[in-house]
Amino acid sequence: MDFEITSDKRNELLSRREVRFTLRYDGATPSRMQIIGKVCALLNVKEQQVVLDSLKGSFGKMELAGEARIYENEESKMKIERAHLMARGMPKPKEEGAA
């Protein structure tokens, strides 16, 4: 996976960084959790502080353009972000008894 940050802006009013990136990959499209993990590793932040907003792919290319928001703390993220975006980036709970 080749990860390139195209824009990194600071939004003081909302206490967050707004990052735009381009991701080139081989094989299957990476999951949202893999992309969040890559953002966290490159920018040295915790997964609880990151919200992956959008991912846009082009037909026939192994490339994604995306946007992520990185908050200073989890409390400010909870106040500002929409619930469905926060739920998208979390792993689904395992069901007990499912085989």
Sequence and secondary structure as in RCSB ss.txt:
>XXXX:A:sequence
MDFEITSDKRNELLSRREVRFTLRYDGATPSRMQIIGKVCALLNVKEQQVVLDSLKGSFGKMELAGEARIYENEE
SKMKIERAHLMARGMPKPKEEGAA
>XXXX:A:secstr
 EEEEEEEEEETTTTEEEEEEEEE SSS   HHHHHHHHHHHHT  GGGEEEEEEEE TT SEEEEEEEEESSHH
HHHHHS HHHHHHTS     TT  
